[in-house]
Protein backbone atom coordinates (compact mmCIF):
# COMPACT_ATOMS: atom_id res chain seq x y z
CA UNK A 1 0.00 0.00 0.00
CA UNK A 2 1.32 3.45 -0.90
CA UNK A 3 1.12 6.66 1.10
CA UNK A 4 -2.01 7.82 -0.75
CA UNK A 5 -4.02 4.61 -0.40
CA UNK A 6 -3.13 4.22 3.29
CA UNK A 7 -5.62 6.81 4.51
CA UNK A 8 -9.40 6.59 4.81
CA UNK A 9 -9.80 9.60 2.52
CA UNK A 10 -7.57 11.93 0.53
CA UNK A 11 -8.74 15.44 -0.31
CA UNK A 12 -6.97 17.90 -2.60
CA UNK A 13 -8.14 21.48 -2.09
CA UNK A 14 -8.71 23.28 -5.39
CA UNK A 15 -10.39 26.55 -6.35
CA UNK A 16 -12.79 25.99 -9.24
CA UNK A 17 -11.26 28.91 -11.14
CA UNK A 18 -7.82 27.27 -11.04
CA UNK A 19 -8.40 24.57 -13.62
CA UNK A 20 -4.70 24.85 -14.49
CA UNK A 21 -3.70 23.68 -11.03
CA UNK A 22 -6.25 20.88 -11.09
CA UNK A 23 -4.97 19.54 -14.40
CA UNK A 24 -1.35 19.76 -13.25
CA UNK A 25 -2.23 17.90 -10.05
CA UNK A 26 -3.95 15.13 -12.02
CA UNK A 27 -0.79 14.85 -14.12
CA UNK A 28 1.33 14.76 -10.94
CA UNK A 29 -0.74 11.92 -9.49
CA UNK A 30 -0.71 9.94 -12.74
CA UNK A 31 3.04 10.43 -13.15
CA UNK A 32 3.60 8.84 -9.75
CA UNK A 33 1.16 5.97 -10.17
CA UNK A 34 -1.64 7.40 -8.00
CA UNK A 35 -5.27 7.33 -9.11
CA UNK A 36 -7.83 10.02 -8.38
CA UNK A 37 -11.18 8.19 -8.22
CA UNK A 38 -13.27 11.18 -7.00
CA UNK A 39 -14.47 9.17 -4.01
CA UNK A 40 -11.75 7.94 -1.68
CA UNK A 41 -9.24 10.18 -3.43
CA UNK A 42 -10.63 13.37 -4.86
CA UNK A 43 -10.74 17.14 -5.08
CA UNK A 44 -12.42 19.38 -2.53
CA UNK A 45 -13.85 22.59 -4.00
CA UNK A 46 -12.23 25.44 -2.12
CA UNK A 47 -14.28 28.03 -0.30
CA UNK A 48 -14.17 31.42 -2.04
CA UNK A 49 -15.38 34.15 0.36
CA UNK A 50 -15.99 37.71 -0.79
CA UNK A 51 -14.45 39.38 2.28
CA UNK A 52 -11.33 38.89 4.36
CA UNK A 53 -13.04 39.45 7.76
CA UNK A 54 -9.79 40.18 9.58
CA UNK A 55 -7.61 37.69 7.72
CA UNK A 56 -4.50 38.93 5.87
CA UNK A 57 -6.41 38.57 2.58
CA UNK A 58 -9.59 37.11 1.11
CA UNK A 59 -7.52 34.23 -0.27
CA UNK A 60 -6.02 33.45 3.14
CA UNK A 61 -9.50 33.29 4.64
CA UNK A 62 -10.66 31.05 1.81
CA UNK A 63 -7.73 28.70 2.37
CA UNK A 64 -8.48 28.56 6.11
CA UNK A 65 -12.18 27.83 5.55
CA UNK A 66 -11.35 25.20 2.93
CA UNK A 67 -9.13 23.18 5.28
CA UNK A 68 -11.84 23.52 7.91
CA UNK A 69 -14.39 22.27 5.37
CA UNK A 70 -12.31 19.18 4.62
CA UNK A 71 -12.11 18.46 8.35
CA UNK A 72 -15.87 18.85 8.78
CA UNK A 73 -16.47 16.47 5.88
CA UNK A 74 -14.17 13.92 7.52
CA UNK A 75 -16.15 14.23 10.74
CA UNK A 76 -19.49 13.77 8.96
CA UNK A 77 -18.14 10.60 7.32
CA UNK A 78 -16.80 9.36 10.67
CA UNK A 79 -13.38 8.69 9.13
CA UNK A 80 -10.47 7.20 11.03
CA UNK A 81 -8.06 9.66 9.41
CA UNK A 82 -7.65 11.92 6.40
CA UNK A 83 -4.77 13.01 4.17
CA UNK A 84 -5.06 16.62 3.04
CA UNK A 85 -3.21 18.23 0.15
CA UNK A 86 -3.31 21.50 -1.73
CA UNK A 87 -3.45 21.65 -5.50
CA UNK A 88 0.16 22.74 -5.90
CA UNK A 89 1.48 19.43 -4.56
CA UNK A 90 4.61 18.05 -6.20
CA UNK A 91 5.76 14.66 -4.93
CA UNK A 92 9.37 13.81 -4.26
CA UNK A 93 10.92 11.75 -7.03
CA UNK A 94 11.47 9.19 -4.27
CA UNK A 95 7.81 9.16 -3.20
CA UNK A 96 7.44 5.41 -3.68
CA UNK A 97 10.28 4.63 -1.27
CA UNK A 98 9.77 7.58 1.06
CA UNK A 99 6.02 7.06 1.27
CA UNK A 100 6.39 3.35 2.01
CA UNK A 101 8.87 4.06 4.79
CA UNK A 102 6.62 6.77 6.20
CA UNK A 103 3.43 4.72 6.49
CA UNK A 104 5.26 1.64 7.77
CA UNK A 105 6.86 3.64 10.57
CA UNK A 106 3.55 5.41 11.25
CA UNK A 107 2.03 2.11 12.35
CA UNK A 108 2.07 1.90 16.12
CA UNK A 109 2.81 5.62 16.53
CA UNK A 110 0.34 7.61 18.62
CA UNK A 111 -0.23 10.65 16.42
CA UNK A 112 -2.68 13.49 15.88
CA UNK A 113 -1.14 15.50 13.01
CA UNK A 114 1.66 14.37 10.71
CA UNK A 115 3.46 16.29 7.97
CA UNK A 116 4.64 14.43 4.87
CA UNK A 117 5.77 17.70 3.31
CA UNK A 118 7.70 20.41 5.13
CA UNK A 119 10.41 23.07 4.57
CA UNK A 120 13.18 21.16 6.36
CA UNK A 121 16.03 19.51 4.50
CA UNK A 122 17.69 17.29 7.06
CA UNK A 123 20.68 15.07 6.39
CA UNK A 124 19.02 11.92 7.68
CA UNK A 125 20.29 8.51 6.64
CA UNK A 126 17.55 6.83 8.64
CA UNK A 127 13.93 7.82 7.94
CA UNK A 128 11.96 8.64 11.06
CA UNK A 129 9.04 10.59 12.43
CA UNK A 130 10.29 13.51 14.52
CA UNK A 131 8.19 15.52 16.94
CA UNK A 132 7.37 18.98 15.60
CA UNK A 133 9.65 21.29 17.57
CA UNK A 134 9.43 24.45 15.43
CA UNK A 135 6.86 26.11 13.19
CA UNK A 136 6.07 24.41 9.89
CA UNK A 137 4.99 27.16 7.50
CA UNK A 138 3.29 24.84 5.03
CA UNK A 139 0.10 22.78 4.93
CA UNK A 140 0.26 21.29 1.45
CA UNK A 141 0.73 17.61 2.44
CA UNK A 142 -0.35 16.51 5.92
CA UNK A 143 -2.71 14.12 7.68
CA UNK A 144 -5.03 14.35 10.67
CA UNK A 145 -5.99 11.42 12.87
CA UNK A 146 -9.66 10.99 13.72
CA UNK A 147 -9.01 11.33 17.43
CA UNK A 148 -7.89 14.94 16.77
CA UNK A 149 -10.74 16.00 14.47
CA UNK A 150 -12.81 17.58 17.24
CA UNK A 151 -9.91 19.40 18.90
CA UNK A 152 -8.72 20.88 15.63
CA UNK A 153 -12.21 21.83 14.46
CA UNK A 154 -13.03 23.54 17.76
CA UNK A 155 -9.76 25.46 17.73
CA UNK A 156 -10.31 26.67 14.17
CA UNK A 157 -13.76 27.97 15.10
CA UNK A 158 -12.22 29.80 18.05
CA UNK A 159 -9.75 31.47 15.69
CA UNK A 160 -12.63 32.56 13.46
CA UNK A 161 -14.45 34.14 16.40
CA UNK A 162 -11.47 36.13 17.72
CA UNK A 163 -10.50 39.61 16.54
CA UNK A 164 -7.22 40.21 14.68
CA UNK A 165 -4.26 40.36 17.04
CA UNK A 166 -5.94 38.37 19.81
CA UNK A 167 -3.26 36.98 22.21
CA UNK A 168 -4.61 33.45 21.81
CA UNK A 169 -4.63 33.70 18.03
CA UNK A 170 -7.04 35.58 15.81
CA UNK A 171 -7.54 35.30 12.02
CA UNK A 172 -4.35 33.92 10.51
CA UNK A 173 -2.92 31.72 7.78
CA UNK A 174 -4.06 28.12 8.14
CA UNK A 175 -0.54 26.74 8.57
CA UNK A 176 0.00 29.27 11.37
CA UNK A 177 -3.18 28.02 13.03
CA UNK A 178 -1.84 24.47 13.01
CA UNK A 179 1.42 25.70 14.51
CA UNK A 180 -0.45 27.64 17.21
CA UNK A 181 -2.55 24.62 18.16
CA UNK A 182 0.51 22.35 18.36
CA UNK A 183 2.49 24.90 20.37
CA UNK A 184 -0.26 25.72 22.87
CA UNK A 185 -1.54 22.18 23.38
CA UNK A 186 1.17 19.80 24.49
CA UNK A 187 -1.27 16.90 24.37
CA UNK A 188 -1.34 17.20 20.57
CA UNK A 189 1.10 14.66 19.11
CA UNK A 190 2.48 16.20 15.90
CA UNK A 191 5.31 14.80 13.79
CA UNK A 192 7.08 15.35 10.49
CA UNK A 193 8.85 12.70 8.42
CA UNK A 194 12.55 13.36 8.05
CA UNK A 195 12.50 12.31 4.40
CA UNK A 196 10.48 15.00 2.66
CA UNK A 197 7.76 13.31 0.60
CA UNK A 198 6.37 16.33 -1.20
CA UNK A 199 6.87 19.99 -2.05
CA UNK A 200 4.90 22.93 -3.36
CA UNK A 201 4.91 23.08 -7.15
CA UNK A 202 5.78 26.47 -8.66
CA UNK A 203 2.42 28.11 -9.30
CA UNK A 204 0.68 31.49 -9.36
CA UNK A 205 -0.53 32.33 -5.85
CA UNK A 206 -4.15 32.81 -4.81
CA UNK A 207 -3.29 34.08 -1.33
CA UNK A 208 -1.26 37.23 -1.92
CA UNK A 209 -1.17 40.21 -4.25
CA UNK A 210 0.04 39.18 -7.68
CA UNK A 211 3.28 40.44 -9.13
CA UNK A 212 3.14 42.65 -12.22
CA UNK A 213 4.19 39.65 -14.32
CA UNK A 214 1.00 37.82 -13.31
CA UNK A 215 -1.24 40.87 -13.55
CA UNK A 216 -0.35 41.82 -17.14
CA UNK A 217 -2.35 39.59 -19.54
CA UNK A 218 0.48 39.35 -22.08
CA UNK A 219 2.99 38.27 -19.45
CA UNK A 220 0.87 35.77 -17.52
CA UNK A 221 1.22 32.92 -20.10
CA UNK A 222 4.98 33.46 -20.13
CA UNK A 223 5.13 33.14 -16.34
CA UNK A 224 3.03 30.00 -16.53
CA UNK A 225 5.44 28.47 -19.03
CA UNK A 226 8.47 29.40 -16.91
CA UNK A 227 6.88 27.86 -13.81
CA UNK A 228 6.16 24.63 -15.68
CA UNK A 229 9.77 24.46 -16.82
CA UNK A 230 10.94 25.08 -13.26
CA UNK A 231 8.63 22.34 -11.95
CA UNK A 232 9.97 19.93 -14.55
CA UNK A 233 13.53 20.66 -13.49
CA UNK A 234 12.69 20.29 -9.80
CA UNK A 235 11.22 16.84 -10.44
CA UNK A 236 14.75 15.74 -11.38
CA UNK A 237 16.44 17.08 -8.29
CA UNK A 238 14.23 16.63 -5.26
C-alpha positions as CSV (number, residue, x, y, z in Angstrom):
1,X,0.0,0.0,0.0
2,X,1.3,3.5,-0.9
3,X,1.1,6.7,1.1
4,X,-2.0,7.8,-0.8
5,X,-4.0,4.6,-0.4
6,X,-3.1,4.2,3.3
7,X,-5.6,6.8,4.5
8,X,-9.4,6.6,4.8
9,X,-9.8,9.6,2.5
10,X,-7.6,11.9,0.5
11,X,-8.7,15.4,-0.3
12,X,-7.0,17.9,-2.6
13,X,-8.1,21.5,-2.1
14,X,-8.7,23.3,-5.4
15,X,-10.4,26.6,-6.3
16,X,-12.8,26.0,-9.2
17,X,-11.3,28.9,-11.1
18,X,-7.8,27.3,-11.0
19,X,-8.4,24.6,-13.6
20,X,-4.7,24.9,-14.5
21,X,-3.7,23.7,-11.0
22,X,-6.3,20.9,-11.1
23,X,-5.0,19.5,-14.4
24,X,-1.3,19.8,-13.2
25,X,-2.2,17.9,-10.1
26,X,-3.9,15.1,-12.0
27,X,-0.8,14.8,-14.1
28,X,1.3,14.8,-10.9
29,X,-0.7,11.9,-9.5
30,X,-0.7,9.9,-12.7
31,X,3.0,10.4,-13.2
32,X,3.6,8.8,-9.8
33,X,1.2,6.0,-10.2
34,X,-1.6,7.4,-8.0
35,X,-5.3,7.3,-9.1
36,X,-7.8,10.0,-8.4
37,X,-11.2,8.2,-8.2
38,X,-13.3,11.2,-7.0
39,X,-14.5,9.2,-4.0
40,X,-11.8,7.9,-1.7
41,X,-9.2,10.2,-3.4
42,X,-10.6,13.4,-4.9
43,X,-10.7,17.1,-5.1
44,X,-12.4,19.4,-2.5
45,X,-13.9,22.6,-4.0
46,X,-12.2,25.4,-2.1
47,X,-14.3,28.0,-0.3
48,X,-14.2,31.4,-2.0
49,X,-15.4,34.2,0.4
50,X,-16.0,37.7,-0.8
51,X,-14.5,39.4,2.3
52,X,-11.3,38.9,4.4
53,X,-13.0,39.5,7.8
54,X,-9.8,40.2,9.6
55,X,-7.6,37.7,7.7
56,X,-4.5,38.9,5.9
57,X,-6.4,38.6,2.6
58,X,-9.6,37.1,1.1
59,X,-7.5,34.2,-0.3
60,X,-6.0,33.4,3.1
61,X,-9.5,33.3,4.6
62,X,-10.7,31.0,1.8
63,X,-7.7,28.7,2.4
64,X,-8.5,28.6,6.1
65,X,-12.2,27.8,5.5
66,X,-11.3,25.2,2.9
67,X,-9.1,23.2,5.3
68,X,-11.8,23.5,7.9
69,X,-14.4,22.3,5.4
70,X,-12.3,19.2,4.6
71,X,-12.1,18.5,8.3
72,X,-15.9,18.8,8.8
73,X,-16.5,16.5,5.9
74,X,-14.2,13.9,7.5
75,X,-16.2,14.2,10.7
76,X,-19.5,13.8,9.0
77,X,-18.1,10.6,7.3
78,X,-16.8,9.4,10.7
79,X,-13.4,8.7,9.1
80,X,-10.5,7.2,11.0
81,X,-8.1,9.7,9.4
82,X,-7.6,11.9,6.4
83,X,-4.8,13.0,4.2
84,X,-5.1,16.6,3.0
85,X,-3.2,18.2,0.1
86,X,-3.3,21.5,-1.7
87,X,-3.5,21.6,-5.5
88,X,0.2,22.7,-5.9
89,X,1.5,19.4,-4.6
90,X,4.6,18.1,-6.2
91,X,5.8,14.7,-4.9
92,X,9.4,13.8,-4.3
93,X,10.9,11.7,-7.0
94,X,11.5,9.2,-4.3
95,X,7.8,9.2,-3.2
96,X,7.4,5.4,-3.7
97,X,10.3,4.6,-1.3
98,X,9.8,7.6,1.1
99,X,6.0,7.1,1.3
100,X,6.4,3.3,2.0
101,X,8.9,4.1,4.8
102,X,6.6,6.8,6.2
103,X,3.4,4.7,6.5
104,X,5.3,1.6,7.8
105,X,6.9,3.6,10.6
106,X,3.6,5.4,11.3
107,X,2.0,2.1,12.4
108,X,2.1,1.9,16.1
109,X,2.8,5.6,16.5
110,X,0.3,7.6,18.6
111,X,-0.2,10.6,16.4
112,X,-2.7,13.5,15.9
113,X,-1.1,15.5,13.0
114,X,1.7,14.4,10.7
115,X,3.5,16.3,8.0
116,X,4.6,14.4,4.9
117,X,5.8,17.7,3.3
118,X,7.7,20.4,5.1
119,X,10.4,23.1,4.6
120,X,13.2,21.2,6.4
121,X,16.0,19.5,4.5
122,X,17.7,17.3,7.1
123,X,20.7,15.1,6.4
124,X,19.0,11.9,7.7
125,X,20.3,8.5,6.6
126,X,17.5,6.8,8.6
127,X,13.9,7.8,7.9
128,X,12.0,8.6,11.1
129,X,9.0,10.6,12.4
130,X,10.3,13.5,14.5
131,X,8.2,15.5,16.9
132,X,7.4,19.0,15.6
133,X,9.7,21.3,17.6
134,X,9.4,24.4,15.4
135,X,6.9,26.1,13.2
136,X,6.1,24.4,9.9
137,X,5.0,27.2,7.5
138,X,3.3,24.8,5.0
139,X,0.1,22.8,4.9
140,X,0.3,21.3,1.5
141,X,0.7,17.6,2.4
142,X,-0.3,16.5,5.9
143,X,-2.7,14.1,7.7
144,X,-5.0,14.4,10.7
145,X,-6.0,11.4,12.9
146,X,-9.7,11.0,13.7
147,X,-9.0,11.3,17.4
148,X,-7.9,14.9,16.8
149,X,-10.7,16.0,14.5
150,X,-12.8,17.6,17.2
151,X,-9.9,19.4,18.9
152,X,-8.7,20.9,15.6
153,X,-12.2,21.8,14.5
154,X,-13.0,23.5,17.8
155,X,-9.8,25.5,17.7
156,X,-10.3,26.7,14.2
157,X,-13.8,28.0,15.1
158,X,-12.2,29.8,18.1
159,X,-9.7,31.5,15.7
160,X,-12.6,32.6,13.5
161,X,-14.4,34.1,16.4
162,X,-11.5,36.1,17.7
163,X,-10.5,39.6,16.5
164,X,-7.2,40.2,14.7
165,X,-4.3,40.4,17.0
166,X,-5.9,38.4,19.8
167,X,-3.3,37.0,22.2
168,X,-4.6,33.5,21.8
169,X,-4.6,33.7,18.0
170,X,-7.0,35.6,15.8
171,X,-7.5,35.3,12.0
172,X,-4.3,33.9,10.5
173,X,-2.9,31.7,7.8
174,X,-4.1,28.1,8.1
175,X,-0.5,26.7,8.6
176,X,0.0,29.3,11.4
177,X,-3.2,28.0,13.0
178,X,-1.8,24.5,13.0
179,X,1.4,25.7,14.5
180,X,-0.5,27.6,17.2
181,X,-2.5,24.6,18.2
182,X,0.5,22.4,18.4
183,X,2.5,24.9,20.4
184,X,-0.3,25.7,22.9
185,X,-1.5,22.2,23.4
186,X,1.2,19.8,24.5
187,X,-1.3,16.9,24.4
188,X,-1.3,17.2,20.6
189,X,1.1,14.7,19.1
190,X,2.5,16.2,15.9
191,X,5.3,14.8,13.8
192,X,7.1,15.4,10.5
193,X,8.8,12.7,8.4
194,X,12.6,13.4,8.1
195,X,12.5,12.3,4.4
196,X,10.5,15.0,2.7
197,X,7.8,13.3,0.6
198,X,6.4,16.3,-1.2
199,X,6.9,20.0,-2.0
200,X,4.9,22.9,-3.4
201,X,4.9,23.1,-7.1
202,X,5.8,26.5,-8.7
203,X,2.4,28.1,-9.3
204,X,0.7,31.5,-9.4
205,X,-0.5,32.3,-5.9
206,X,-4.1,32.8,-4.8
207,X,-3.3,34.1,-1.3
208,X,-1.3,37.2,-1.9
209,X,-1.2,40.2,-4.3
210,X,0.0,39.2,-7.7
211,X,3.3,40.4,-9.1
212,X,3.1,42.6,-12.2
213,X,4.2,39.7,-14.3
214,X,1.0,37.8,-13.3
215,X,-1.2,40.9,-13.5
216,X,-0.3,41.8,-17.1
217,X,-2.3,39.6,-19.5
218,X,0.5,39.4,-22.1
219,X,3.0,38.3,-19.5
220,X,0.9,35.8,-17.5
221,X,1.2,32.9,-20.1
222,X,5.0,33.5,-20.1
223,X,5.1,33.1,-16.3
224,X,3.0,30.0,-16.5
225,X,5.4,28.5,-19.0
226,X,8.5,29.4,-16.9
227,X,6.9,27.9,-13.8
228,X,6.2,24.6,-15.7
229,X,9.8,24.5,-16.8
230,X,10.9,25.1,-13.3
231,X,8.6,22.3,-11.9
232,X,10.0,19.9,-14.6
233,X,13.5,20.7,-13.5
234,X,12.7,20.3,-9.8
235,X,11.2,16.8,-10.4
236,X,14.7,15.7,-11.4
237,X,16.4,17.1,-8.3
238,X,14.2,16.6,-5.3
